[in-house]
Amino acid sequence: MTSDFIPEIDLSRCIGCELCVRVCSTGALALIENIAVVAYPEACTYSGVCQENCPTEAISLTYEIIFFGATREEAKEESIKGTQL
């Protein structure tokens, strides 16, 4: 199963330790010039193991939130309400 999303790698935080590459079971990640990259995005299953094992938190997985049963405006209003203290 492949995902429509790919991990984002903050190049300024990556120290080239290669840990994410070693734990990626699908081989989607590679180390190029001591920086982790998503070399094969089609292989990524978005399992999160790379993010969980990154010692510098250079890898993040983003998610899209979908509101079912609401219009776009209702979802936007609800989202704004949820962020207010």
N, C-alpha and C positions, 0 to 999 in steps of 0.2 A: 504494500500500500504506500503510495507516495502522497505527499502533501502539497497544497498550493502555496504553503509558506516555507521559508527557509530561515535558518538562524541568522541573526545579525551579529557581526563580529566587529567590535570596537578596536580598530587597528592600533589606537594609541594605548590600549590596555594590554594587548596581547604580548606576552613575553617569549613566545616561541617554544614553550615547554613541550609541546606536541601531545600533551595528555588527552586533549579532545580528539585528536586524530586516532590515538590508540584505542579509545573507548567507543568510538563510532563503529557500530556493528555493520553498517551498510557501506562504509568506505566513502561517504559523501564529502568528508573533510580531508584536506591535505595541508601540508606545510610547504609554503613557497617563500624562499628567502627569509626564513625564520618567522613567518607570520602565518597564522591559520587562515584558511580560506575555504569556502564551500565550493569545492572543485567540481562536484557532481550533484547539483541540486535535485536532479530527477531521482537520485537514489535516497534522498533524505526522507525519513519517516517521521520526523519531528518528535522523536521520543523524549528529548530533553536531557539525555545522558551527557551530552557535550556541555550543556549549561551547568548541570549539577556538578561536573568534575573540573570546571575551569577555576583555577586558584585565584585568578585576578578579576573574575566576573566580567570578562571581556565578551562573553557570548550571551545573547539574550534571545528568547523566543517570544515573539509577539503573537497576540491572538486577536481575532476580530469578534466583536460582540454583536450578536444579532438579536433584535427584539422581534418576537413573533406576535402577531395579532395586534400590532400597533402601527399607526401611520408613521411616516418618517418624522413629521413634526411632533407627534406624541412621544416617540422614542427620544428625540432630541431634548424635549422638555424634561422627560424623566431622567435622562442622563445628567442634565444640568442640576436638577434637584438633588440627585444622588451625590454630587460633588460638593454641595454646600454644607457648611458646618452648622 
